[in-house]
């Protein structure tokens, strides 16, 4: 970028870091916020923005370039989901467990057989997708609920859960059927489809099944035969959900502790939920996950400090 270009980086430093090396957002922020300069606080007040921040101890320690958003528009901070998110990111395992007993929007299923809950979730949410009177309403039904997993493989992984639900909803195992959610797993620039895009199988005005993807103005249809690599998606990995939101999220964690299950992973999955969160995990895996953090040493913060001192 040009030397005079203004760069704005927006994101959630508490979520999973990038797949590649480094942890950019975590390296860029300071907690607690060191404060704004007196001049910046004055400028903000003139714009009608009153920041609850103490002035920095000096101009050198001020961080006028850093702002931390403290209000969520997905869920209320005082909701069970909001309280649980705070416990998770602070590594507070015991208080987090107590929240499941006191908050109406939180549910824990520690010992329920997976087949039982999958039948219940399928009947309550997924079976009704195909029954909706229109494509728009089918998309809304699809957004009501999603199963999120830590792993792809294993009895409690994405592949096994999707296969189980497919057997419930698609007895004949036809390649495509009305109400089937599809996730693209390979970029196709010609079709403007990218890894992680989710579509819905639905008939067009002629009764032909198409795969529809939501767009800015109206959904666009792709014939099933033109789709790049894809999979049916009733359950998906937490890694794939960043940027998504669902009314109700069910998180399924493995039976045994795993290096993949960290507080960043749990926080990312939890904060996809707007109104309800269900956890399917044993207490040991949950506690171990909350107390495990992703730690990366990329040196970015040190390099930024060196350049700042050189100025």
C-alpha positions as CSV (number, residue, x, y, z in Angstrom):
1,X,0.0,0.0,0.0
2,X,1.1,3.6,-0.5
3,X,2.8,5.5,2.4
4,X,-0.2,7.8,2.7
5,X,-2.9,5.0,2.6
6,X,-5.0,4.7,5.7
7,X,-5.3,1.1,6.9
8,X,-8.1,0.0,9.2
9,X,-7.9,-3.5,10.6
10,X,-11.2,-4.8,12.1
11,X,-11.7,-8.2,13.8
12,X,-12.0,-10.1,17.1
13,X,-8.7,-10.8,18.7
14,X,-10.3,-13.4,21.0
15,X,-11.4,-15.6,18.1
16,X,-9.2,-18.3,16.5
17,X,-6.1,-16.9,14.9
18,X,-5.3,-17.4,11.2
19,X,-4.5,-20.9,9.9
20,X,-1.1,-19.6,8.8
21,X,1.6,-18.4,11.1
22,X,1.1,-15.5,13.4
23,X,-1.6,-14.0,15.5
24,X,-1.9,-10.5,14.0
25,X,-4.9,-9.0,16.0
26,X,-3.6,-10.3,19.3
27,X,-0.2,-8.7,18.6
28,X,-1.8,-5.4,17.6
29,X,-3.9,-4.8,20.8
30,X,-3.1,-3.9,24.3
31,X,-5.1,-4.9,27.3
32,X,-6.2,-3.0,29.3
33,X,-6.4,-0.2,26.8
34,X,-3.6,2.3,27.9
35,X,-5.9,5.3,27.2
36,X,-6.3,8.0,24.6
37,X,-4.5,11.3,24.5
38,X,-6.3,14.3,26.0
39,X,-6.5,15.9,22.6
40,X,-8.1,12.7,21.1
41,X,-10.7,12.5,23.9
42,X,-11.5,16.2,23.2
43,X,-11.9,15.6,19.5
44,X,-14.2,12.6,20.1
45,X,-16.4,14.7,22.4
46,X,-16.8,17.3,19.8
47,X,-18.2,14.6,17.5
48,X,-20.7,13.6,20.2
49,X,-18.7,10.4,21.1
50,X,-18.0,10.1,24.8
51,X,-15.5,7.3,25.4
52,X,-15.3,5.9,28.8
53,X,-11.5,5.9,28.9
54,X,-9.0,7.5,31.2
55,X,-6.5,9.8,29.5
56,X,-3.1,8.1,28.9
57,X,-0.4,8.8,31.4
58,X,1.6,10.5,28.6
59,X,1.4,11.1,24.9
60,X,4.0,8.4,24.4
61,X,1.8,5.7,26.1
62,X,-1.5,6.8,24.4
63,X,-3.1,4.5,21.8
64,X,-5.2,6.8,19.6
65,X,-5.1,4.1,16.9
66,X,-6.7,1.4,19.0
67,X,-10.4,1.1,19.8
68,X,-12.0,-1.9,21.5
69,X,-15.7,-2.6,20.8
70,X,-17.4,-3.6,24.0
71,X,-21.1,-3.8,22.9
72,X,-22.3,-6.9,20.9
73,X,-25.2,-6.5,18.6
74,X,-25.5,-10.3,18.2
75,X,-26.3,-11.0,21.8
76,X,-26.7,-8.9,25.0
77,X,-23.7,-8.8,27.3
78,X,-26.0,-9.6,30.2
79,X,-27.4,-12.7,28.5
80,X,-26.3,-16.2,29.4
81,X,-24.3,-16.3,26.1
82,X,-22.7,-13.0,26.8
83,X,-21.7,-14.0,30.4
84,X,-20.4,-17.4,29.2
85,X,-18.3,-15.7,26.4
86,X,-16.7,-13.6,29.1
87,X,-16.0,-16.6,31.3
88,X,-14.5,-18.5,28.4
89,X,-12.1,-15.8,27.2
90,X,-11.0,-15.1,30.8
91,X,-10.3,-18.8,31.4
92,X,-12.9,-19.1,34.2
93,X,-13.9,-22.8,34.0
94,X,-15.8,-23.2,37.2
95,X,-18.0,-20.1,36.9
96,X,-18.8,-21.0,33.3
97,X,-20.2,-24.4,34.4
98,X,-22.4,-22.6,37.0
99,X,-23.9,-20.4,34.3
100,X,-25.6,-23.4,32.6
101,X,-27.6,-23.9,35.7
102,X,-28.8,-20.3,36.0
103,X,-29.2,-19.0,32.5
104,X,-32.3,-19.9,30.3
105,X,-30.4,-19.5,27.0
106,X,-27.8,-22.0,27.9
107,X,-28.2,-25.8,27.9
108,X,-25.6,-28.5,28.7
109,X,-26.1,-32.1,27.6
110,X,-23.2,-34.0,29.3
111,X,-24.4,-37.6,29.1
112,X,-27.1,-37.7,26.4
113,X,-26.5,-40.2,23.5
114,X,-25.5,-38.4,20.3
115,X,-28.0,-40.3,18.2
116,X,-30.9,-39.1,20.5
117,X,-30.1,-35.4,20.3
118,X,-29.4,-35.6,16.5
119,X,-32.9,-37.0,15.9
120,X,-34.4,-34.3,18.1
121,X,-32.5,-31.5,16.4
122,X,-33.2,-32.8,12.9
123,X,-36.9,-33.0,13.7
124,X,-37.1,-29.6,15.3
125,X,-34.9,-27.7,12.8
126,X,-33.7,-29.4,9.7
127,X,-36.7,-31.4,8.6
128,X,-38.7,-28.2,8.3
129,X,-36.4,-26.6,5.8
130,X,-37.9,-28.4,2.8
131,X,-41.4,-27.6,4.1
132,X,-41.1,-23.9,3.8
133,X,-43.3,-22.1,1.3
134,X,-40.5,-20.2,-0.4
135,X,-36.8,-20.1,-0.8
136,X,-36.4,-17.0,1.3
137,X,-38.2,-18.7,4.2
138,X,-36.1,-21.9,3.7
139,X,-32.9,-19.8,4.1
140,X,-34.3,-18.3,7.3
141,X,-35.1,-21.7,8.6
142,X,-31.6,-22.9,7.8
143,X,-30.1,-20.0,9.8
144,X,-32.1,-20.9,12.9
145,X,-29.7,-23.7,13.9
146,X,-26.3,-25.2,13.3
147,X,-24.3,-28.0,14.8
148,X,-20.6,-27.0,15.4
149,X,-17.9,-29.5,16.0
150,X,-14.2,-29.3,16.9
151,X,-13.2,-32.2,14.7
152,X,-14.1,-33.4,11.2
153,X,-13.4,-37.1,12.0
154,X,-14.6,-39.4,14.8
155,X,-18.0,-40.3,16.2
156,X,-18.5,-36.7,17.3
157,X,-17.1,-35.1,14.2
158,X,-18.6,-33.3,11.3
159,X,-18.5,-36.2,8.9
160,X,-20.2,-38.7,11.1
161,X,-22.9,-36.3,12.2
162,X,-23.7,-35.2,8.7
163,X,-23.9,-38.8,7.6
164,X,-26.3,-39.6,10.4
165,X,-28.6,-36.7,9.5
166,X,-28.4,-37.5,5.8
167,X,-29.7,-41.0,6.6
168,X,-32.7,-39.5,8.4
169,X,-33.6,-37.0,5.7
170,X,-32.5,-38.6,2.5
171,X,-33.4,-42.3,2.7
172,X,-32.9,-42.9,-1.0
173,X,-29.5,-41.1,-0.9
174,X,-30.2,-39.0,-4.0
175,X,-27.3,-36.6,-4.8
176,X,-29.5,-33.6,-4.4
177,X,-32.9,-33.0,-2.7
178,X,-35.1,-30.0,-1.8
179,X,-33.9,-28.3,1.4
180,X,-30.4,-29.7,1.3
181,X,-27.8,-27.3,2.6
182,X,-24.6,-27.3,0.6
183,X,-21.2,-25.9,1.5
184,X,-18.6,-25.2,-1.2
185,X,-15.1,-26.6,-0.3
186,X,-13.1,-25.3,-3.3
187,X,-12.8,-21.8,-4.8
188,X,-14.3,-21.3,-8.3
189,X,-13.6,-17.8,-9.4
190,X,-15.6,-18.1,-12.6
191,X,-18.8,-18.9,-10.7
192,X,-17.8,-16.5,-7.8
193,X,-18.1,-19.3,-5.3
194,X,-15.6,-19.7,-2.6
195,X,-14.6,-22.2,0.1
196,X,-17.1,-21.9,2.9
197,X,-20.0,-20.5,0.9
198,X,-23.3,-22.1,1.8
199,X,-26.2,-22.7,-0.6
200,X,-29.5,-24.4,-0.5
201,X,-31.0,-26.9,-2.9
202,X,-34.4,-25.6,-4.1
203,X,-36.5,-25.9,-7.2
204,X,-36.8,-23.1,-9.7
205,X,-40.0,-21.9,-11.4
206,X,-39.9,-24.9,-13.7
207,X,-39.5,-27.4,-10.8
208,X,-35.8,-28.1,-11.6
209,X,-33.6,-28.5,-8.5
210,X,-30.9,-25.8,-8.4
211,X,-28.4,-24.7,-5.7
212,X,-29.2,-21.2,-4.6
213,X,-26.7,-18.8,-2.9
214,X,-27.8,-15.6,-1.2
215,X,-26.5,-12.5,-2.9
216,X,-26.8,-8.7,-2.3
217,X,-29.9,-8.2,-4.5
218,X,-31.5,-11.6,-4.9
219,X,-30.4,-15.3,-4.6
220,X,-28.5,-16.7,-7.6
221,X,-28.9,-20.2,-8.9
222,X,-26.2,-22.7,-10.0
223,X,-27.1,-26.0,-11.6
224,X,-25.9,-28.9,-9.4
225,X,-23.6,-30.2,-12.1
226,X,-21.6,-27.0,-12.2
227,X,-20.8,-26.9,-8.5
228,X,-17.1,-27.2,-7.5
229,X,-16.2,-29.6,-4.7
230,X,-18.9,-29.4,-2.0
231,X,-20.5,-31.3,0.9
232,X,-23.8,-31.4,2.7
233,X,-23.6,-29.2,5.8
234,X,-25.9,-29.8,8.8
235,X,-22.8,-29.8,11.0
236,X,-19.6,-27.9,10.3
237,X,-16.3,-27.3,12.0
238,X,-16.0,-24.3,14.3
239,X,-13.1,-23.1,12.1
240,X,-15.5,-22.7,9.1
241,X,-18.0,-20.6,11.0
242,X,-16.1,-17.4,11.6
243,X,-18.2,-14.6,10.3
244,X,-21.5,-16.6,10.5
245,X,-24.3,-16.4,13.0
246,X,-27.3,-18.6,13.9
247,X,-30.2,-18.2,16.3
248,X,-29.3,-21.5,18.1
249,X,-25.9,-23.1,18.1
250,X,-25.2,-26.6,19.4
251,X,-21.5,-27.2,20.1
252,X,-20.3,-30.9,20.1
253,X,-16.9,-31.5,21.6
254,X,-14.9,-34.7,21.5
255,X,-15.1,-37.3,24.3
256,X,-11.4,-36.9,25.1
257,X,-9.2,-33.8,25.6
258,X,-7.7,-32.5,22.4
259,X,-5.1,-29.9,21.5
260,X,-7.6,-28.4,19.0
261,X,-10.1,-27.6,21.8
262,X,-8.9,-24.2,23.2
263,X,-10.7,-21.2,24.7
264,X,-10.3,-19.4,21.3
265,X,-12.1,-22.3,19.6
266,X,-14.8,-22.5,22.2
267,X,-15.3,-18.7,22.2
268,X,-15.5,-18.6,18.4
269,X,-18.2,-21.3,18.3
270,X,-20.1,-19.9,21.2
271,X,-20.3,-16.4,19.8
272,X,-21.9,-17.6,16.6
273,X,-25.1,-18.0,18.7
274,X,-27.7,-15.1,18.9
275,X,-30.4,-16.5,21.3
276,X,-29.5,-20.0,22.4
277,X,-26.5,-22.2,23.0
278,X,-26.4,-25.9,23.7
279,X,-23.2,-27.7,24.7
280,X,-22.6,-31.4,24.3
281,X,-19.4,-32.2,26.1
282,X,-18.1,-33.8,29.3
283,X,-16.8,-31.6,32.1
284,X,-13.2,-32.5,31.7
285,X,-13.0,-31.6,28.0
286,X,-14.8,-28.3,28.7
287,X,-12.5,-27.3,31.6
288,X,-9.4,-28.3,29.7
289,X,-10.5,-26.3,26.7
290,X,-11.2,-23.2,28.6
291,X,-7.8,-23.3,30.4
292,X,-5.9,-23.9,27.1
293,X,-4.8,-21.0,25.0
294,X,-3.4,-20.6,21.5
295,X,0.1,-19.0,22.0
296,X,2.1,-17.9,19.1
297,X,5.3,-16.0,19.0
298,X,5.5,-14.1,15.7
299,X,7.4,-11.0,16.8
300,X,5.0,-8.7,15.1
301,X,4.4,-6.6,18.2
302,X,8.1,-6.2,18.8
303,X,8.7,-5.1,15.2
304,X,5.9,-2.5,15.4
305,X,7.3,-1.1,18.7
306,X,10.8,-0.8,17.1
307,X,9.4,1.1,14.1
308,X,7.4,3.4,16.4
309,X,10.5,4.2,18.4
310,X,12.4,4.9,15.2
311,X,9.9,7.6,14.3
